[in-house]
Amino acid sequence: MPTLHPRIAAVTDRVRDRSRPSRDAYLSRTRESAAAFPARSGLSCANLAHAYAPMPAGDKHRLATGVAPNIGIITSYNDMLSAHQPYEHYPEIIRKAARLASGLAQVAGGVPAMCDGVTQGNPGMEMSLFSRDVIAMSTAIGLSHNVYDAALMLGICDKIVPGLVIGALQFGHLPTIFVPAGPMSSGISNAEKAKTRQQFALGEVGRDALLESEMKAYHGPGTCTFYGTANSNQMLMEVMGLHLPGAAFVHPNTPLRDALTAAAARRVLEITARGNQYTPIAEVVDERAIINGIVALMATGGSTNHTIHLVAMARAAGIQITWDDFDDVSAATPLLARIYPNGKADVNHFHAAGGMAFLIGELLDAGLLHGDVKTVAGTGLAAYRQEPTLDHGTLVWNDGAARSGDPSVLSTVAKPFSADGGLRLMQGNLGRGVIKISAVAPEHRHVRAPAIVFDTQEEMVAAHKRGELQRDFIAVVRHQGPRANGMPELHRLTPVLGALQDQGFHVGLVTDGRMSGASGKVPMVIHLSPEVMMGGPVGRVRDGDVITLDAEAGTLVAEVGEAEWAARDVAVDAHDPLAETLGRGLFEGMRARALTAEEGAWSFAA
């Protein structure tokens, strides 16, 4: 096995040392749970009768006598989300496979799964981030019945997978496998879609043309095909050893996809505490797996949302990571993938070019990944250099591609698209934030311009429609953090800023809000911490202040004298009574106790 890259080793050691007290406490709780609550051990006859009442008589007998191990299925199925609609038939595939493997399976519970693509720019988006923590709690409720020997997690999209991970880690003694549904087939090109969006923002085409374009892009079951948070989730689950090898990007409703789903059921039964391959999720998600996830995120130009979610997932396992860790890993990790918005290809092109098997092989050979981790496949990360296929109907794994099928989409460590991962920690008198520059051309990575301050993205869009933004400026959009309004994504700004940059203006964005995996070609410093509602200094910015955004140097500075800067009040927003409508009021408690974005926007007890 190649020697681990010294910088990756140093970051791992730093994280391990920093996390030792919390990680030891987490593992101790997990061991105590495993000893005190083996499946069904503490349940009375009445408890068991309730758990088995709807099952066929034969299954009842097998569970009651303790003959068969039982899988708890947590599902995020609904038929409004294209990514989650394929899960409708997964439970029956899993039940059948489990029975053939002398086990059983029950749907333990469902979790909510909302679509950011539907709620963008609307009130529902203010519930999106905290839906992650609701999903975590819903997962815990589903598994709380203590009748399961293992768990399968059915989820894909933005907040769903992080929430499932956080919830599953509360039952760290249970073997757990994540079961994806795969991406939709490719529609129109991402470049064509982005062009139409910009044309609409400029008033060059109407809503009918925009809707036609969007429906050609998002047209069937499966995840959206750009490399946003949903597909970044799938990449992470694979490189962290929580998927079966090669499971991430196989299309839904195909024989191979169904075979992988059945195989997940068989495999999770093999790694329960009843056998000699016991692999609880607490041992899979360790410091090395978290660092592997960060490395792969940087190597693929993945979603900036994971500078929040991966922090929270790690925290659930007692592991403490910071944006300094992301920054250091990014500096050591070459960019090996060009997937929209960091390129023209979509995730299907990435998969066809060699996908996860090729990527993981390249990173392992370069010493950038910990290969000696524990995975649900049971053989370390080297097993993930293989890809699944059907051989006369039988699922087999073969060696992945030795060479990229398309070097313009998936390249090598020897010939990377960039020497680093394209994520920067940004610091200065405006606080700490992150910027994803893998999609930003070098000539746009340094912007010095006057600030225009907005309190909502709607204010900025309206200013653009009035023709007030035809100039160089840096938009400062504040009051968008977790405590302010739940930290919605601000994608209404992307077409506006992109169009202005294309017209030759020097523009940028600074915000305590989010832009997610679709962060594109305009320099955007996001997730500023602390946010304005926590006294964050971005609340001191006034219209006309000159701001220097230097992505290469990692600096973000308002050019205001120190005395004047210190004397300014932070412009904390007044309460908006409409913020409690359409369900948002139920999240007031979560907003009030949320930690900073850098701390994972964690809304549970600190």
N, C-alpha and C positions, 0 to 999 in steps of 0.2 A: 504494500500500500504506500503511495507517495507520502512524503513528509508534509505535514500540515503547514500551510503558509504561515509565516511567523506573525503577521498582523492578525490573521484570523485566530491563531492560537492565543495571542495576547488578549484580544477582545473576549474570547471564551473564558480565559482565566479570570479576567476582570469581572465578568458577569457572574461567574461561579462564586468568587470571593464575596462580591456584593450581596449575592442572594443566599448565602449559606444559612443564615438564621431562618429566613422565611421558607426556603426550600426544605430544610430539615423539619420544620414544623409541619409543612404540607405533607411530606412523606410519612411523618409519624402519624398524622391523622388518617392517612390512607391505610397504613398498616393496621391501625386500630379498627378501622371500618371493616377491613377484610376479615379480621379475626372475630369481630363482634356481630357482623351482619352477613354471614354467608347466605346465599340466596335461599329464601323461604324458611330459614332456620328458626326465626323467631315468630313465625306466623301461626296463629291458632287454627283450628279446623274451620271455624267460621270465616276467618280471614282468607284461607285457601279456597273455600267454597265460593266466596265472592270473586276471587281472581280467576277461577276456572269455569264459572257458571255458563258462559256462552260457548264454550269450546265443545267440539265433538267428543263423544263418550270415550273413545280410545285415547285421545289427547289428554283428557282429564285424568284418566287412570295413569298414564305415563308420568304426568307431572306429580300427581298425588303420591305415587310410590317412589318418586325421586329417580326414576330410570332415565329420564331425558333432560338434558340441559335446555334452558329456555332463553331465547333471544328477545330482548326488548327493542322494538323498532320506534325510533322517534322520527316522525315525518313532517316535512314542511309542505306537503302537497296542497296546492290549490290549482284551479284551472283558469285563473286569470294570469298568473305568471307563466310566460313561455318556458322559462327554465325549470319550473317546478311541476308543470302539468304532466310530464312523463312519469312522475312518481305515483300516479293513480294506480298503476298495476304492479308496482314493486312489491307490496306486502304479499301478494299471492305467489309471486316468483320466489320470494324469500321463504315463505311457509313451505312450499313444495321442496325446495332445496334442503331446508332444515330437516324435514321428515325423512328424506332420503339419506341424510347423514345422521340419523338417529337422534335428532333434536327437534325442538319446537320453536315457534316464533309467534309473538303477539305484538300488535301495535300498542306500544306503551303510552303514546300520547302524540298530539300534534302541536306544532309551534306556529306562530304567525309568520307569514312571509310576505312582506310588502315589496313593491317594486319602485325603486328610485326613478326609473325611467318614466313611470306614470305620475309620480308625485312631484317631479322636478318643478320648482317655481310655484308650488301650490302648498296650502297649509299642511297637508299630510307629510311633507318633507321635514317638517319640524319634529316629527315623531320618529323619523327614520333611524337616527343614531341610537336613541334609547330603545328602539325595538330590539337591538342586540341584547340588551340586558333583560328585557322581557323574555326573549327567546331562551336565554340562559336559565331563567327561573322556570319557564315552562318545561324545559328539558329536565330540570331537577324534579319537578312535580311528576313528570311521566315516569321517571326512574325510582321515585320514592317508595313505590309499592313493595320493593325488595323481593320481587319474584323472578328476577332475571340473573342469569349467569354471564351475560355478555350483552352488548348493545350495538346496533347499527344506526348510523346517523344519515338521514336522507335530507340533504340540503346543499345548495350551491351558492346562492347570490350574496349580495354585499354584506349585510349584517347577520345573515342567517348562519353561515358557517362559523364566524367568530362566536356568535351566541351559543351554537351547539358545542363548540370546543369548550367554552367557559363552563357551560352546564355539565358536560360529560366529565370534566376534570373534578367536579364536586363528588363524583363517584369514581375516583381514580383507581379503585381496586377492580373495576370492571374492564375486561378487554373490549375495545371499541374500534370499529372500522367505519370510516366515512365512505358513503356510496354515492357517487355523482350520477348525473343524468346526461351530461354531455352538451356540447354546443349545437346550435341550430346550423343548418347548411348555410353557405355563403349567399348573401344577397347582392345588392349593388355595392360597388366599391365604397370604402370609407371616404376616399377623396371626393367622390361624387356627392355623397351624403353631406359632407362638411361644406362643400361648395354651395349646395342649395340652402343650407342653414345661413350661410353668410349672405347670400343673395336676398333671403327673406329679411334678415336684419337690416339690410340696406334699402329695403323696399323695392327691390328689382323683380321679385316674384311674389305671388300671392300665397295665401294659406292653402289653397287647393294643390298647388305645386309642391309645397312643403310637405303636406300630408301624404301625397303620392310617393314622394321620395322616402319618407320615414317608413311607410308600409312596405316598400321594396327592400329596405334594410332589415326591418324586424318583421319577419314574414312567416315564422313557423315555430314549432316546439324546440326548446333548447335555450342555452344562454345566448345573450347578445354576443356577437363574434368579435367585437373589439376587445382589446386587452385592458379592461377595466377591473373593478374589484372582484366581480364574480369569477372571471377566469384567473385572476391572481389568486383567489381562494383555492381554486382547484390545483394550481401549480404548487401552492404551499402545502396542501394536504398530501400531495404526492412526495415532495422532497422532504417533508417531515415524517414520512413513513406511516401515515394514517390511511392512505389508499392502498389498494392492491396495485402492484406495478403496472404502469401504463393505462390506468383507468380514467385519467382526467378528461381526455378530449376525444372520446369515442362518441359518435352521434347517438342520440336517443332513438328508441324504437327500431333498433337493429339487432340481429342475432348476437353479435359480439357484445353489445351493451347488455343484453339480457343474460348472457353467459357470465359476464363479469359480476353482475348483481347476484346471481346464484352462487358464484364462487366466493363472494364476500360472506355469504351466510355460512357456507361450509367452513371457510377459514376461521371465522370468529368462534365457531364451535370447537375448533382444534386448539385454540389458545386460551380456553377457559381454565379455571383453577382445578377442574376435574382431571386434566391431563398433565403431561410433563413439558408442555410448551407454554405455560402460563405467561401471558403478556398483557398486563394491565396498562391502561392508557397513561397512568402516572409515570410509568417507566419509559414509555415511548417519548412523551413530551418532557424532555430534560433540556439542560442548557445547550447541549450540542445540537439538538433538533431545532431549537429556536434560532441559533446562529446559522444553521443550514438554511432555515427559512429566509433570514435576512439576506444571506448571500444570493440565493436564487431570485429573490425579489429584485436585487440590484442587477443581477446578470440578465434579467429579462425586461427591465424597465417597468416593473409592476406598479400597482396602485399606491398612491400616497396615502390612501385610507389606512394602509397597514402600518404607517407610523403611529397610528392610534390603536388599531385592532390587535396587531401583534403584541403591542405592549400589554394590552388587557388580557390576551390569551396567555401570555407568559406569566402575568401576575396571578392568574388563576391557578397556575402550577407552582406558585411560590418563587418565581424567577423575576428578577428586577432588571429591566433593560431601559436604556435612555436613548435620546436622539444622538448623543455622542457615539454610541455603539453603532447606530445606523450609518453615521457619517464616516466612521473609521472603516467599517466593512465596505461601504461604497467606494472608498478610496483604493481599496485593495482588489476590488472585483471588476473585471472587464465586462462591458456590455456585449452580450452575445446574440441578442434577439432584436429584430426590428418588427414590431407588431403595432398596429394602429392603437394609440395616437403617436407612437414613436417611429412609425413607418407606414407603408401603404398596405402591407399584408394584414390578414386577420388571423385569428387563432387556428383556423382550419389549415391555412397555409403553413403556419408554424408546425402543426402536428404532422402534416405531410412531408415537411422538410427533414423530419427526424424527431421533432418534438421533445418530450421530457426525457426519453431514454438517451438521446444524443446529448442533450444539455447536461444531464446529470453525469454522464460519462466524461464529458469535457471538464467539468468542474472537479470531479473526483481525481482525474489524472493530473490536474494542476495543483492539487493539494488545497483546494478552496472549500471543500466540504469535509465534514467529519464522516468518514465511511463506516466507523465502528459503532454506529448508533443501533439501538434496538428499534425494530419496525414491526408492523403487523405481518409482514411477509416472513419475518423470523430469521433472515440471513444477512442483516446489515443492508447498507444502502446500495451495495453492488447489485442486488437483485433488481434495482430500479433502472439498470442499464438495459433491461430486457423490455420487450413489448409483447402484448398479447395478440393472439390470432386464433382463428378456428381452423382446425385440421380435420376435415370430414366430420364437422360438428362437435369436435372435442376441443376444449379450450387448452391452449398450450402457450408457453412463453418462449420466445426466441431472442437471440441477441439483437439489440437495436442497430440502427444504421451506423456503419463505420465512418461514413462521410455525410455531410449535410447535403440534402437533396436540392437545396436552394440557398447558396451562400449569401444572397441578398436579404434573406429572412432570418437565417440561423447560421451563425458563424462559429469560429473556433477561438480558443484562448490565444493562439498564435496570431490570428488576424481578427481582432475584435473590432466592433463598430466604434468603440470608445475604450480608452484605457481604464475608465472607472464606470461606476454604475449610474452616474448621472443624478444622484440625490445629494443635496447639500443641506447641511445645517446652516441656517442664517441667523446671525446674531448682531446685536447693536442696541442702540437706545430705544428701539421699538419692541424689544423682547427677543424671544427665540421662536423661530419658525422653520419650515422646511420648504424647499423648492425642488421640483423635478425638472432637470434641464436636459434630459435625454431627448426630448422632442423640440427643444429650443435651439435655434441656430446660434452659433457663436457670436454673431454680430448683434444679437438681441439679448445677450446675457448681462449687459451692463446698461442700466438706464438711470439717468439723472434728470429729474424733471419735477415741476411743481405738483403738489398733492391736490387732488379734488376729493373731498370727504363726502361719503354717502353713509346713510344708516340702514339702507336696504338695497338689494339688487334692483328692485323695481324703480327706485329713484335714479339709479344710473342708466337704466334702459330708457327711462323717460327723458333724461338729459340728452341722450344720444339722438332720440327721435326729434328733439327740439333743435338739433344741430349745434349743441354746445360743446361737443367733444372733439371737434376737428382741430386737434393740436396735440403737442407732446404733453403727457401728464402721467402721473401714477395714481390710480384709483385706490383710495383707502376705504374699504367697506367694513365698517365696525358693527359691534353688537350682534355678531353672528356665531359666538362661541357656545359651548355646551350649556352654560348657565343662562345665557341670554335668551335663546330661542331653540335650543336643541341642536345647534350647529348644522343647519341644512347645507346641502351642496348648492353652489351658486352658478349653475351651468348656463343660466340666462346671459351671463357676462361673456362667455367664451366666444360666441359669434360676433358680438359687438367689438371686443378687444381685437379679435383676429382680423376683422374687416379694417379696423383703424390701422393696425400694424401693416397690413397689406397696402394701405394707401400711403405708407411712408412715414407715419407718425411713430415716435418713440413712446411706447406705452408699457405699463406694467400694472400688476395688482398686488395689493397688500391687504390681508384680511385675517381676522381671527376665526373665520369660517373655513369651509372645506371646498375643494374642487374635485376630489376623488381621482379615480383611475383614468378619467378622460382629460386630465390636465394636459394641455396641448402646447402649441407653439409660442404662446405669449409668456413672458416671465411672470410667475405668480408665486409670491411668498404667502403661504397659507398656514393655518393652524397656529397663528401667533399665540404664544403663551407667556405670561398669563393673559387671558382675554380681558376685554374692557370691563365686563361685569365683575371681574376679580381685581380691578384696579390696574389692569394692563396698560403700559405706556402708549400703546397705539391710540388710546383714547385722548392723548394730549395733542395729536396732530390737528392742525388747522389748515383750511384752504390756503394754498399758496406756499406752504412750507416746502422747501426743496428737499427731496428725498433721493438718496443714492442707493440703488439696488445693484449690488455687484455679486452675481451668482458665482463667478469664478473664485472670488476672494471669500465668499460666505459672509458678506457684511450687508447690513440693512440699517441705514442711518438717516435720521431727520436732521438736517443741518440747521439746528437751532442752538443758540447759546445755552450753556449748561444752567446758568442762573434762571433764564427765562423758562427753559424746559422744566426745571424743578418746580417753578412757581405756578405752572399751569395746572388747572384742575383736570381730572379725568372725566370726560363727558359721558357719564353713565346714563343710559337711556331710561326715559320714563316708562312706566308699565303701560302696555297696550292692552286694553280690555278685550280686544279681539283675539289675543294670544291664548285665551282660555276656551275658545270655541272649537267645534269640530273635533273633539276628543283631546285637544292639546292640554286642557286643564288637568287631566288625569296624570300628566307627566310633570307637574309642577314640583313635586317632591324630588323626583330624580334630577331635574335641572338644578334645584337648590343645593344638592349635595355633590354634584358632579365634580370630579377632579379635573385638572387641566388636560388639554389634548395630549401633552407629552406624557402625562400619567395614565393615558388610555381612556380619558373621559369616563373613568370608572364611577358608577353611581351607587355602588354597594358600600357597605361600611368600610372605611379605609383601614 
